[in-house]
Amino acid sequence: MSDLNIALLKRLCETPGISGREGKIAAIVRDELAPISDEVTVDPFGNVTGIHKGSGGPTVMLAAHTDEIGFLVSHIDDQGFLRVQAVGGFDVQVLPAQRVIVWDRSGTPHRGAFMISTKPAHLLDGTENTKIKTSDLFIDLGMTADAVNEIVEVGDQVTMDRTLEVVGDSVMSKSLDDRVGVYVMLEALRRAQGASAEIHAVATTQEEVGLRGARVAAFTSDPDISIAIDITLALDFPGMKPQEYVTQLGKGAGLKYFDSSVIPNPKLVDHFRDLAEANGIPYQYEFLPRGGTDAGATALARGGNAAFTLSIPTRYAHTVNEMARISDIQACVDLLAAFLNDAGSRSYAIVD
């Protein structure tokens, strides 16, 4: 039976915070970290770090990013329609007719809709190029131009208007990438209060635009071990072959062997596998041919460290309907907590 705190996960996912605008979600994470950390810091880049001082064990950095993909208002035209700059990697094809929220400088939400500046389908004659670009999108807030200009400014953030819902044995939401990773980090830290390791649990910023916050935070933490907690692709749906799945929902925590940002320390992967088997925690291996996580930055901090990514299998990544199995999320919490309580028991030296 899962102990998943749906209310906390829902709050994390529904709080706005695109890359460079993570203040609201950072404040929530800071408050969650405070009672389970010996010290909480916020650096100039916006990374929030909860430090568990431990008792002489290795320094373990956890990294889960707070930023979600979204947009910035880049232009307001004479009719009050908004144009946007993408911040992160949405597939433009899934955006037309989606509802959005524009957040003004006071933090007030204003609902609107993404539409496309092309002829509607019933006026097309079949010869038009219907491939959509970000520059074809506009936001209609349902207001006059004067009203829009009174409340919206260039540079305001735009997020998708979707809530977290429980569907079957899964959760579905915008921004599971990577608020579910933040959730796993928080819940594992709650269960590692007796760990001998010095744990730096970092809610990182600007991952979606180049792992930027993790690079800054890892330089400060200077860890012996760094672990990113992030989603990975679960491509177990129609149109994909089994060898292309990467991971599958319901098969447990993802133990990453490869992505394009980092090759995890194999002895660290083995440690997670052994802990999963010893504790009856379901797991699966992951090879991600493209894409990366904060581990690509944390692994290179100062003199380097043993790095790894713990992955939460997720269908429909970078859409408004990201979906993860509740049992897989719980497996990641259980496995990360087991590792934190066992950190320091092994060496990950490349050359013995």
KOLDREN-653893 format. One record per residue: x, y, z of N, C-alpha, C in turn. Coordinates in steps of 0.1 Angstrom, whole numbers, plus 5000, padded with zeros to 4 digits. Each point is the difference from the previous one (the first is absolute). Example, Ala and Ser with C-alpha at 12.3 -4.5 7.8 and 13.67 -1.06 7.14 Angstrom:
residues 2
PT,5132,4943,5078,4991,5012,5000,5009,5012,5000
PT,4996,5011,4993,5009,5011,5000,4992,5011,5008
This chain:
residues 352
PT,5009,4988,5000,4991,5012,5000,5009,5012,5000
PT,4997,5010,4991,5009,5011,4999,4996,5011,5010
PT,5011,5007,5005,4998,5010,5010,5001,5014,4993
PT,4998,5000,4987,5002,5012,4992,4991,5012,5005
PT,5006,5011,5002,4993,5012,5005,4996,5008,4988
PT,4988,4996,4995,4995,5006,4988,4998,5015,5001
PT,4996,5005,5012,4998,5014,5002,5012,5008,4998
PT,5012,4995,5005,5012,5007,4998,5005,5000,4986
PT,4999,4988,4993,5003,4999,4986,4992,5009,4992
PT,4987,5001,5003,4991,5009,4992,5004,5015,5002
PT,5004,5003,5012,5004,5014,5003,5013,5003,4992
PT,5009,4991,5000,5013,5002,4993,4997,5002,4985
PT,4992,4991,4994,4998,5001,4986,4992,5012,4995
PT,4991,5004,5008,4991,5011,4996,5006,5014,5003
PT,5011,5001,5007,5006,5013,5003,5008,5004,4988
PT,4998,5013,4995,5008,5004,4988,5014,5002,5003
PT,5008,4998,4990,5015,5002,5001,5008,4995,4988
PT,4999,5008,4989,5008,4997,4989,5015,5003,5003
PT,5009,4996,4991,5014,5003,5002,5002,5015,5001
PT,5007,5004,5011,5003,5014,5003,4989,5007,5008
PT,4989,4993,5002,4989,5005,5008,4995,4991,5011
PT,5010,4994,5007,4997,4989,5009,4997,5004,5014
PT,4998,5013,5002,4998,5005,5014,4989,4993,5008
PT,4988,4999,4994,4989,4994,5007,5002,4986,5004
PT,5005,4992,4991,5002,4986,5003,5012,4998,5010
PT,5010,5009,4999,5011,4999,5009,4996,5003,5014
PT,4991,5009,5002,4995,5004,5013,4993,4988,5007
PT,4992,4992,4992,4993,4988,5005,5011,4990,5004
PT,5010,4998,4992,5010,4990,5003,5008,5004,5012
PT,5003,5012,5001,5007,5005,5012,4993,4997,5012
PT,4987,5002,5000,4991,4998,5012,4999,4985,5003
PT,5000,4992,4990,5000,4985,5002,5013,4995,5005
PT,5011,5006,4996,5013,4996,5004,5003,5004,5015
PT,4995,5011,5004,5004,5006,5013,4999,4990,5011
PT,4989,4993,5002,4999,4991,5012,5007,4987,4999
PT,5006,4997,4988,5007,4987,4999,5015,5003,4996
PT,5004,5012,5002,5014,5003,4997,5006,5007,5012
PT,5014,4999,5001,5007,5008,5011,5002,5014,4996
PT,5000,5003,4987,5002,5013,4994,4994,5001,4986
PT,4994,5011,4997,4995,5002,4987,5005,5013,4994
PT,5006,5000,4988,5005,5011,4994,4994,5003,4986
PT,5000,5012,4995,4996,5004,4987,5012,5008,4994
PT,5005,4995,4989,5011,5007,4994,4996,5011,4990
PT,5009,5008,4994,4996,5011,4991,4993,4995,4987
PT,5002,4987,4997,4994,4995,4988,4986,4994,5003
PT,4996,5000,5012,4987,4995,5004,4999,4986,5004
PT,5011,4993,5000,5000,4986,5005,4997,5000,5015
PT,4992,4991,5004,4996,4998,5015,5007,4987,5004
PT,5008,5001,5011,5007,4988,5005,4997,4998,5014
PT,4995,4988,5003,4998,4995,5014,5012,4991,5004
PT,5007,5003,5010,5012,4993,5004,4997,4991,5013
PT,5002,4987,4998,5000,4991,5012,5015,4998,5003
PT,5004,5003,5012,5015,5000,5003,5006,4987,5002
PT,4992,4990,5004,5005,4986,5001,5011,4999,5011
PT,5008,4989,4999,5009,4997,5010,5013,4994,4995
PT,5006,5007,4990,5013,4995,4995,4999,4992,4987
PT,4988,4998,4994,4999,4993,4988,5004,5009,4988
PT,4999,4994,4988,5003,5008,4988,4990,5011,4998
PT,5004,5010,4992,4990,5011,4996,4993,4995,4987
PT,4986,4999,5002,4992,4996,4989,4991,5012,4996
PT,5001,5004,4987,4992,5010,4995,4988,4994,4992
PT,4988,5004,5003,4988,4996,4993,4996,5012,4992
PT,4996,4998,4987,4996,5011,4992,4987,4997,4993
PT,4989,5008,5002,4988,4998,4993,4995,5014,4996
PT,4997,5002,4988,4998,5014,4995,4986,5005,5002
PT,4999,5012,5003,4987,5006,5003,4994,5007,4987
PT,5008,5003,4990,4994,5007,4989,4992,4991,4991
PT,4989,5005,4994,4992,4994,4990,5002,5007,4987
PT,4997,4993,4989,5000,5006,4987,4988,5009,4999
PT,5002,5011,4993,4989,5010,4998,5004,5011,4990
PT,4996,5012,5003,5001,5011,4990,5002,5013,5008
PT,5005,5010,4993,5000,5014,5004,4993,5008,4990
PT,4992,5010,5005,4994,5009,4990,5011,5008,4994
PT,5000,5000,4986,5010,5008,4993,4995,5011,4992
PT,4986,5001,4998,4994,5011,4993,4986,5001,5003
PT,4994,5012,5000,4986,5002,5002,4996,5009,4988
PT,4991,4994,4991,4997,5008,4988,4988,5010,5003
PT,4997,5007,4990,4990,5011,5001,4986,4996,5004
PT,4997,4987,4998,4987,4994,5003,5000,4993,5014
PT,5012,5000,5006,5001,4994,5013,5003,4985,5000
PT,5004,4995,4988,5004,4986,4999,5015,4999,5004
PT,5004,4989,5007,5013,4998,5005,5008,4991,4991
PT,5013,5003,4997,5009,4991,4994,5010,4996,5011
PT,5006,4988,4998,5008,4994,5011,5014,4995,4995
PT,5009,4999,5009,5013,4994,4999,5000,4987,5007
PT,5003,4989,4994,5000,4987,5007,5012,4999,5009
PT,4998,4995,5012,5010,4998,5010,5000,4985,5003
PT,5008,4992,4993,5000,4986,5001,4993,4993,4988
PT,4999,4987,5000,4997,4993,4988,4986,4994,4998
PT,4990,5008,4999,4987,4995,4996,5000,4996,4985
PT,4993,4989,4997,4996,4997,4986,4989,5010,4996
PT,5003,5008,4991,4990,5011,4996,4987,4993,4995
PT,5001,4988,4995,4988,4994,4994,4989,4997,5010
PT,5004,4999,5013,4990,4997,5010,4994,5012,5007
PT,5004,5012,4996,4996,5012,5007,4987,5007,4995
PT,4997,5000,4987,4988,5008,4996,4987,4996,5007
PT,4993,5009,5005,4987,4999,5007,5002,4995,5014
PT,5012,5000,5005,5002,4997,5014,4998,5013,5009
PT,4994,4998,5012,4999,5012,5009,5013,5003,5007
PT,5002,5012,5002,5013,5005,5007,4996,5010,5011
PT,5011,5002,5008,4998,5011,5010,5012,5009,4999
PT,4997,5013,4998,5010,5011,5000,5000,5005,5014
PT,5012,5001,5006,5002,5004,5014,5006,5014,4999
PT,4992,5010,5005,5005,5014,5000,5010,5002,5011
PT,5006,5012,5001,5011,5002,5009,4996,5000,5015
PT,4987,5001,5003,4995,4998,5013,4998,4986,5004
PT,5001,4991,4990,4997,4985,5002,4986,4996,4998
PT,4992,5009,4994,4986,4998,4997,4999,4992,4987
PT,4992,4989,5000,4999,4992,4988,4989,5006,4991
PT,5002,4999,4987,4990,5004,4990,4999,4989,4989
PT,4989,4994,5000,4998,4989,4991,4997,5004,4985
PT,5005,4992,4991,4998,5003,4986,5002,4987,4992
PT,5001,5001,4987,5002,4989,4992,5011,5002,4989
PT,5008,4990,4998,5009,5000,4989,4992,4997,4987
PT,5001,5008,4990,4994,4998,4987,5011,5002,4989
PT,4997,4997,4988,5010,5001,4989,4995,5010,4990
PT,5009,5008,4995,4997,5011,4991,5000,4994,4985
PT,4991,4990,4998,4998,4995,4987,4985,4998,4997
PT,4996,4998,4988,4986,4998,4997,4995,4988,5008
PT,4987,5000,5005,4994,4988,5006,4999,4989,4989
PT,4998,4988,5005,5000,4988,4992,4989,5001,4989
PT,4988,5006,5003,4990,5000,4990,5002,5010,4989
PT,5011,5008,5001,5003,5009,4989,5012,4996,4992
PT,5007,4989,5004,5011,4995,4992,4996,4993,4988
PT,5008,5001,4989,4997,4994,4988,5009,4988,4997
PT,5009,4997,5010,5009,4988,4998,5013,5003,4995
PT,5003,5012,4996,5013,5004,4994,5009,5007,5010
PT,4995,5004,5011,5007,5007,5010,5010,4991,5008
PT,5011,5006,5004,5010,4994,5009,4994,5001,5014
PT,4996,4989,5007,4994,5001,5013,5010,4997,5011
PT,5013,4999,4997,5010,4997,5011,5000,5013,5009
PT,4999,4998,5013,4999,5011,5009,5014,5003,5006
PT,5003,5013,5001,5012,5005,5007,4995,5008,5012
PT,5009,5002,5010,4997,5008,5012,4996,5014,4996
PT,5005,5006,4989,4997,5013,4996,4986,5001,4994
PT,4993,4988,4998,4986,5000,4995,4991,5001,5012
PT,5004,4998,5012,4992,5000,5011,4997,5014,5006
PT,4988,5002,5005,4997,5012,5007,4991,4996,5012
PT,4999,5009,5010,4991,4998,5011,4989,5010,5000
PT,4988,4995,5001,4988,5008,5001,4996,5000,5015
PT,5000,5012,5007,4996,5001,5014,4985,5004,5001
PT,4993,5001,4988,4986,5004,5001,4998,5014,5005
PT,5010,5009,4999,4999,5014,5005,5002,5009,4988
PT,4996,5013,5003,5003,5010,4990,5015,5003,5001
PT,5006,5007,4990,5014,5003,5000,5004,5009,5012
PT,4991,5009,5003,5003,5009,5011,5001,4992,5013
PT,4990,4991,5002,5001,4992,5013,5012,4991,5000
PT,5004,4994,4989,5012,4992,5000,5012,5008,5004
PT,5001,5012,4994,5012,5008,5002,5001,5006,5014
PT,4989,5000,5007,5000,5004,5014,5005,4990,5010
PT,4999,4987,4996,5004,4989,5009,5012,4992,4996
PT,5003,4999,4987,5010,4991,4995,5012,5008,4994
PT,5012,4995,5003,5012,5007,4995,5008,4990,4993
PT,5008,5005,4990,5010,4991,4994,5009,4995,5011
PT,5003,4986,4999,5008,4994,5010,4992,4992,5011
PT,4986,5002,5000,4992,4992,5009,5001,4985,4996
PT,4999,4991,5010,5001,4986,4997,4986,4994,4996
PT,5001,4990,4992,4988,4993,4995,5001,4985,5003
PT,4991,4994,5007,5000,4986,5003,4987,4993,4994
PT,5000,4987,4999,4988,4993,4995,4990,4999,5011
PT,4987,5001,4996,4989,5000,5010,4995,4985,5002
PT,5008,4993,5008,4996,4986,5002,5003,4996,5015
PT,4991,4992,5006,5001,4996,5014,5005,4986,5000
PT,5005,4996,5012,5004,4986,5002,4987,4992,5003
PT,4999,4988,4993,4988,4992,5003,5005,4985,5001
PT,4993,4993,5009,5003,4985,5001,4991,4994,4989
PT,5007,4992,4991,4993,4992,4990,5004,4986,5001
PT,4990,4991,5003,5003,4986,5002,5011,4999,5012
PT,5011,4993,4996,5011,4998,5010,5011,5010,4998
PT,4997,5011,4994,5010,5010,4996,4996,5014,5004
PT,5010,5009,4998,4997,5014,5001,5003,5006,4987
PT,4992,5011,4996,5002,5006,4987,5000,5015,5003
PT,5009,5008,4994,5001,5014,5003,5010,5006,4990
PT,4999,5013,4999,5012,5008,4995,5011,4999,5010
PT,5012,5003,4996,5012,5002,5009,5003,4989,5010
PT,4995,4987,4997,5006,4989,5007,5015,5001,4998
PT,5005,5004,4989,5014,5003,4997,5003,5014,5005
PT,5006,5002,5012,5005,4989,5008,4995,5002,5014
PT,4987,5005,5002,4995,5001,5013,4998,4987,5007
PT,4998,4989,4992,5000,4987,5007,5014,4996,5005
PT,5010,5005,4993,5014,4997,5006,5002,5008,5012
PT,4995,5012,5001,5001,5008,5013,4993,4993,5011
PT,4988,4995,4996,4992,4992,5010,5008,4988,5006
PT,5006,4992,4991,5008,4988,5004,5011,5005,5009
PT,5007,5010,4996,5011,5005,5008,4995,5004,5015
PT,4989,5007,5001,4995,5004,5013,4996,4988,5008
PT,4993,4991,4994,4995,4989,5008,5011,4990,5004
PT,5010,4999,4991,5012,4991,5004,5008,5007,5012
PT,5002,5013,4999,5007,5007,5011,4993,4998,5013
PT,4987,5000,5000,4992,4999,5012,5004,4986,5007
PT,5003,4991,4992,5002,4986,5005,5015,4997,5002
PT,5008,5011,4999,5015,4998,5001,5006,5008,5011
PT,4992,5003,5010,5004,5009,5011,5012,4994,5008
PT,5001,4987,5000,5011,4994,5008,5012,4997,4991
PT,5000,5004,4988,5011,4997,4991,5014,5006,5004
PT,5011,4993,4998,5013,5005,5004,5005,5010,4989
PT,4995,4998,4988,5004,5009,4989,4996,5015,5003
PT,5008,5009,4995,4996,5014,4999,4993,5001,4987
PT,4987,5003,5001,4991,5000,4989,4997,5015,4996
PT,5002,5003,4988,4996,5013,4994,4989,4998,4991
PT,4987,5002,5004,4989,4998,4992,4997,5013,4992
PT,5002,5001,4987,5000,5013,4993,4988,5000,4990
PT,4991,5009,5002,4990,5003,4990,5006,5010,4990
PT,5004,4995,4988,5008,5008,4991,4992,5008,4990
PT,5006,5010,4994,4993,5009,4991,5006,4998,4986
PT,4992,5004,4990,5004,5002,4986,5006,4987,4994
PT,4995,4988,5004,5004,4988,4994,4996,4999,4986
PT,4988,5004,4997,4994,4999,4986,5007,5008,4990
PT,5009,5009,5004,5007,5009,4990,5015,4998,5001
PT,5004,4988,5006,5015,4998,4999,5006,4996,5014
PT,4992,4994,5009,5006,4995,5013,5007,5011,5007
PT,4996,5012,5000,5007,5011,5005,5001,5001,5015
PT,4988,4998,5006,5000,5001,5015,5008,4989,5006
PT,5000,4988,4995,5007,4989,5005,5015,5002,5000
PT,5005,5007,4989,5014,5003,4999,5005,5009,5011
PT,4991,5010,5003,5004,5009,5011,4999,4993,5013
PT,4990,4993,5003,4998,4993,5013,5010,4990,5002
PT,5004,4992,4990,5010,4990,5002,5014,5005,5003
PT,5003,5012,4995,5013,5006,5003,5000,5004,5015
PT,4989,5004,5005,4999,5004,5014,5000,4987,5009
PT,4992,4990,4997,4999,4988,5008,5013,4992,5000
PT,5007,4999,4988,5012,4992,4999,4998,4986,5005
PT,4991,4993,4994,4996,4986,5005,5010,4989,4997
PT,4999,4990,5007,5007,4987,4997,4991,4992,4991
PT,4987,5001,5002,4990,4993,4992,4990,5010,4996
PT,4995,4999,4987,4989,5009,4996,4990,4992,4993
PT,4987,5002,5004,4989,4992,4994,4989,5010,4995
PT,4997,5000,4987,4989,5007,4995,4988,4991,5001
PT,4988,5007,5003,4988,4993,5001,4991,5007,4989
PT,4996,4992,4990,4993,5007,4989,4991,4989,4993
PT,4991,5005,4992,4992,4991,4992,5009,4994,4988
PT,4995,4989,4995,5006,4996,4987,4988,4995,4991
PT,5003,4997,4988,4990,4996,4990,4995,4986,5003
PT,4987,4999,5000,4993,4987,5000,4992,5000,4987
PT,5006,4992,4990,4994,5000,4987,4992,4988,4997
PT,4994,4994,5011,4992,4988,4999,4986,5002,4996
PT,4998,5006,4988,4987,5003,4995,4999,4997,4985
PT,4989,5000,4994,4998,4995,4986,5010,5008,4990
PT,5005,4993,4991,5009,5006,4990,5015,4998,5003
PT,5003,4995,5012,5014,4998,5004,5003,4985,5001
PT,5012,4996,4997,5005,4986,5002,5005,4998,5014
PT,5000,4988,5005,5005,4998,5014,5014,5004,5002
PT,5009,4999,4990,5014,5004,5001,5001,5015,5000
PT,4989,5007,4998,5001,5015,4999,4993,5006,5013
PT,4995,4992,5009,4992,5005,5011,5008,5009,5010
PT,5013,4998,5001,5009,5007,5010,4996,4995,5014
PT,4988,5003,5005,4995,4994,5012,4985,4998,4998
PT,4994,4993,5010,4986,4997,4999,4993,5004,5013
PT,4988,5004,5000,4992,5003,5012,4997,4987,5007
PT,5002,5001,5013,4996,4988,5008,5012,4990,5003
PT,5011,5003,4994,5012,4991,5001,5010,5004,5011
PT,4997,5012,5006,5008,5004,5011,5010,5012,4997
PT,5009,5003,5009,5009,5011,4999,5009,4997,4988
PT,5004,5011,4993,5009,4999,4989,5014,5002,5005
PT,5009,4990,4997,5014,5002,5003,5008,5003,4987
PT,5005,5012,4999,5005,5005,4988,5014,4994,4998
PT,5003,4994,4988,5013,4996,4996,5006,5010,4990
PT,4992,5008,4993,5005,5008,4989,4990,5011,4997
PT,5004,5013,4998,4993,5010,4992,5011,5008,4993
PT,4995,5011,4993,5010,5008,4992,5007,5010,5009
PT,4997,5001,5013,5006,5010,5009,5010,4993,5009
PT,4998,4987,5003,5009,4994,5010,5000,4985,4998
PT,5011,4993,5003,5000,4986,5001,5002,4997,5015
PT,4989,4996,5007,5001,4998,5015,5011,4990,5004
PT,5005,5002,5012,5010,4992,5006,4994,4986,5001
PT,5006,4989,4994,4994,4987,5000,4999,4994,5013
PT,5010,5003,5009,4999,4994,5014,4989,5006,5008
PT,4996,5013,4997,4989,5006,5006,4987,4995,4995
PT,4999,4997,4987,4988,4993,4995,4999,4986,5007
PT,5011,4993,5001,4999,4987,5007,4995,5001,5014
PT,5004,5011,5007,4996,5002,5014,4985,5002,5001
PT,4994,5008,4991,4986,5002,4999,4993,4987,4997
PT,5005,4992,4990,4994,4988,4997,5000,4990,5012
PT,5011,4999,5007,5001,4991,5011,4990,5004,5011
PT,4999,5013,5003,4991,5005,5010,4985,4997,4996
PT,4997,5001,4987,4987,4997,4995,4997,4986,5002
PT,5009,4991,4997,4997,4986,5001,4999,4996,5015
PT,5009,5005,5008,5000,4997,5015,4987,5004,5006
PT,4994,5011,4995,4988,5006,5007,4987,4997,4992
PT,5001,4992,4990,4988,4996,4992,4994,5012,4993
PT,5008,5009,4995,4995,5012,4993,5001,4998,4985
PT,4990,5001,4993,5000,4997,4985,5009,5011,4993
PT,5008,4995,4990,5008,5009,4993,5002,4995,4986
PT,5005,5009,4991,5002,4997,4986,5012,5008,4996
PT,5008,4995,4990,5011,5008,4995,4995,5009,4989
PT,5008,5011,4998,4997,5011,4991,5012,5003,4991
PT,4998,5000,4987,5009,5006,4991,4993,5010,4991
PT,5004,5013,5002,4993,5011,4993,5009,5005,4989
PT,4997,4998,4988,5009,5004,4989,5002,5015,4998
PT,4990,5008,5004,5001,5014,4999,4994,5007,5012
PT,5005,5011,5004,4995,5007,5012,5009,4998,5012
PT,4998,5008,5010,5009,4998,5012,4993,5006,5012
PT,5007,5000,5011,4995,5004,5013,5011,5009,5007
PT,4997,5005,5012,5009,5008,5008,5013,4992,5003
PT,5000,4987,4999,5012,4993,5003,5011,5003,4990
PT,4996,5004,4988,5010,5004,4990,5008,5012,5004
PT,4994,5009,5009,5007,5011,5006,5007,4996,5013
PT,4993,4993,5009,5005,4998,5013,5012,4991,4999
PT,5001,4991,4991,5011,4990,4999,5013,5007,4997
PT,5000,5012,4995,5012,5008,4996,5004,5010,5010
PT,4993,5001,5011,5004,5010,5010,5014,4998,5006
PT,5007,5011,5000,5014,5001,5005,5008,4988,4995
PT,5004,4991,5009,5008,4988,4995,4992,4988,4995
PT,4987,5001,4999,4991,4990,4996,4996,4991,5011
PT,4990,4991,4998,4995,4991,5010,4992,4989,4994
PT,4996,4990,5008,4992,4989,4995,4986,5005,4998
PT,4995,4999,4988,4987,5006,4997,4990,4989,4994
PT,4987,5003,5002,4990,4990,4997,4987,5008,4998
PT,4991,4995,4992,4986,5005,4999,4990,4989,5004
PT,4992,5003,5009,4988,4992,5004,4988,5006,4992
PT,4994,4991,4992,4990,5005,4991,4986,4995,5003
PT,4990,5009,4998,4986,4997,5002,4994,4998,4986
PT,4996,4988,4996,4995,4998,4987,4987,5008,4998
PT,5000,5007,4988,4989,5009,4998,4996,5000,4985
PT,4987,4998,4997,4995,5000,4987,4998,5015,4996
PT,5000,5003,4987,4996,5013,4994,5008,5011,5006
PT,5013,4999,5001,5009,5010,5006,4999,5013,4991
PT,5001,5011,5007,4999,5013,4994,4987,5003,4992
PT,4989,4994,5006,4987,5004,4996,4992,5004,5012
PT,4987,5003,4999,4992,5004,5011,4994,4988,5008
PT,5003,4988,4994,4994,4988,5006,5011,4990,5004
PT,5011,5005,5006,5010,4991,5005,4994,4990,5010
PT,5004,4987,4998,4993,4990,5008,5010,4991,5007
PT,4999,4998,5013,5009,4991,5007,4992,4990,5009
PT,5004,4988,5001,4993,4990,5009,5004,5003,5014
PT,4990,5000,5009,5002,5003,5014,5009,4990,5006
PT,5000,4987,4997,5009,4990,5005,5014,5003,4996
PT,5003,5005,4989,5013,5003,4995,5006,5012,5008
PT,4991,5010,5003,5005,5012,5008,5003,4995,5014
PT,4992,4991,5006,5003,4995,5013,5013,4992,5000
PT,5002,4992,4989,5012,4992,5000,5012,5009,5000
PT,5000,5012,4993,5011,5009,5000,5002,5006,5014
PT,4990,5003,5007,5001,5005,5014,5007,4990,5008
PT,4995,4988,5000,5005,4989,5008,5015,4997,4997
PT,5003,5000,4987,5014,4997,4996,5009,5011,5004
PT,4996,5012,4998,5009,5011,5003,5002,5001,5015
PT,4990,4998,5008,5001,5000,5015,5010,4989,5004
PT,4998,4988,4994,5009,4989,5004,5015,5003,4996
PT,5002,5007,4989,5014,5004,4997,5005,5010,5009
PT,4993,5010,5004,5004,5011,5009,5004,4994,5013
PT,4993,4990,5005,5003,4994,5013,5012,4990,4999
PT,5004,4997,4988,5011,4990,4998,5012,5007,4994
PT,4999,5013,4996,5011,5007,4994,5012,4999,5008
PT,5012,4998,4994,5012,4998,5008,5004,4986,5002
PT,4992,4991,4996,5003,4986,5003,5008,4994,4989
PT,5002,5007,4988,5007,4995,4989,5009,5010,4994
PT,5010,4996,4992,5009,5008,4992,4995,5000,4986
PT,5001,5011,4993,4996,5001,4986,5012,5003,4992
PT,5012,4998,5005,5012,5003,4993,5001,4993,4986
PT,5003,5007,4990,5001,4994,4986,5012,4990,5000
PT,5011,5004,5007,5012,4991,5000,5002,4996,5015
PT,4999,4987,5003,5001,4996,5014,5014,4999,5004
